[in-house]
Amino acid sequence: MFLPESEGGEQEQDNLIEKAEADGFTYTENLNDIQASEEEKILGLFHEEAMSPELERPEEQPSISEMTTSAIQSLEKDEDGFFLMVEGSQIDWAGHAHDAAWAMTDTEAFEMAVQEAVDYAEAEGNTLVVVAGDHETGGMTVGGYDEYMAKPDVLRDVTATGNKMASELNDDASNAAEVLSTFTGIDITDEEAERIQNAEDEETRASEINSIVSEYAYVGWSTSQHTGTDVPLYAYGAGSEEFTGLLDNTELPEKMSALIDQ
């Protein structure tokens, strides 16, 4: 997203990395450089495209909590204070895909980032942490399939996304049972294997895999799109008492702005 089309990027002509450097930013692809840097303006990019899901994150890619900590350490040097936005974006992607294990592991990774922010706020004493979702995705529910049942522990044994598992299938998906056993610990039935084999392409194979895992974990879904349900709102620290009750999403930036101006 930062490179021009001539270099395989999405920008028509601009190289946004070069523009950032010309504007005084230090550019790095290594989180350790940020942690050691004394520069005020830093641009860190750690993967050519989207970062990996937490389920499949390689060691060379920093976690969202590590990036949060590094950002705080850099920004807290400003005596005027700072504003930091951290997004756990792949929770949404997992909801679209109905990939319950992906959703939960990225939520767990985001929770660790929240804890880093809360720990800092608690120690600093004049920092506000606000946690909110812009929407819910997928209509994810605990329980489903006409039973009062939940087996979330099934998801703890899943070690790859449905997309990754689909990519491991051979041309006719005849190894579906082996792939599911390897990456989920689930011994699927012949009927479930056939569901995967009958899928027309890799995307629909991933969808079937995710559906099967969800069924074993009793995770229900109502849509592959965003929903209109209310989302939780959490606040901690200075000014957190302003974030109570039922709020319209447009009220959040207004409240934060008012607190910053105090």
Long-range contacts (C-beta under 8 A, 24 or more apart in sequence): 2-45, 17-43, 17-45, 31-62, 31-66, 31-67, 31-70, 34-70, 34-71, 34-74, 35-70, 35-73, 37-74, 40-77, 40-78, 42-74, 44-70, 50-90, 51-90, 53-90, 53-93, 53-94, 53-102, 53-105, 53-106, 53-161, 54-90, 54-102, 54-105, 54-106, 54-108, 54-109, 55-101, 55-102, 55-105, 55-106, 55-158, 55-159, 55-160, 55-161, 55-164, 56-160, 56-161, 56-164, 63-109, 63-112, 63-113, 64-88, 64-109, 64-110, 64-112, 64-113, 65-109, 65-112, 65-113, 65-115, 65-116, 67-113, 68-113, 68-116, 68-117, 69-116, 72-116, 72-117, 72-120, 76-120, 76-124, 81-260, 83-256, 83-260, 84-117, 86-113, 86-117, 88-113, 91-137, 92-135, 92-137, 94-161, 95-136, 95-137, 95-138, 95-140, 96-137, 96-138, 96-224, 96-225, 97-161, 97-162, 97-163, 97-206, 97-207, 97-210, 97-224, 98-138, 98-207, 98-210, 98-211, 98-214, 98-221, 98-224, 99-161, 99-162, 99-163, 99-206, 99-210, 99-213, 100-140, 100-155, 100-210, 100-213, 100-214, 100-217, 100-219, 101-155, 101-158, 101-161, 101-184, 101-213, 102-161, 102-162, 103-138, 103-140, 104-152, 104-155, 105-155, 114-234, 118-236, 118-237, 121-236, 121-237, 121-238, 122-236, 122-237, 125-238, 126-237, 126-238, 127-237, 127-238, 128-235, 128-236, 128-237, 128-238, 128-239, 128-240, 128-256, 128-259, 129-234, 129-235, 129-236, 129-237, 129-240, 130-233, 130-234, 130-235, 130-240, 130-243, 130-252, 130-256, 131-232, 131-233, 131-234, 131-235, 132-231, 132-232, 132-233, 132-234, 132-249, 132-252, 133-231, 133-232, 134-231, 134-249, 135-226, 135-227, 135-228, 135-231, 136-226, 136-227, 136-229, 136-231, 137-225, 137-226, 137-227, 138-221, 138-222, 138-223, 138-224, 138-225, 138-227, 139-220, 139-221, 139-222, 139-223, 139-227, 139-229, 140-219, 140-220, 140-221, 141-219, 141-220, 141-221, 141-222, 142-218, 142-219, 142-220, 143-218, 143-220, 144-214, 144-218, 144-219, 144-220, 144-221, 145-215, 145-218, 145-220, 147-218, 149-218, 150-217, 150-218, 150-219, 151-216, 151-217, 151-218, 152-217, 152-219, 154-184, 154-186, 154-213, 154-216, 154-217, 155-213, 155-217, 155-219, 157-184, 157-185, 157-186, 158-183, 158-184, 158-185, 158-213, 159-183, 159-184, 161-206, 162-206, 162-207, 162-209, 162-210, 162-213, 163-206, 165-206, 165-209, 166-202, 166-203, 166-205, 166-206, 166-209, 167-202, 169-196, 169-202, 169-205, 172-197, 173-197, 173-199, 173-205, 180-209, 180-212, 184-213, 186-212, 186-213, 186-216, 188-212
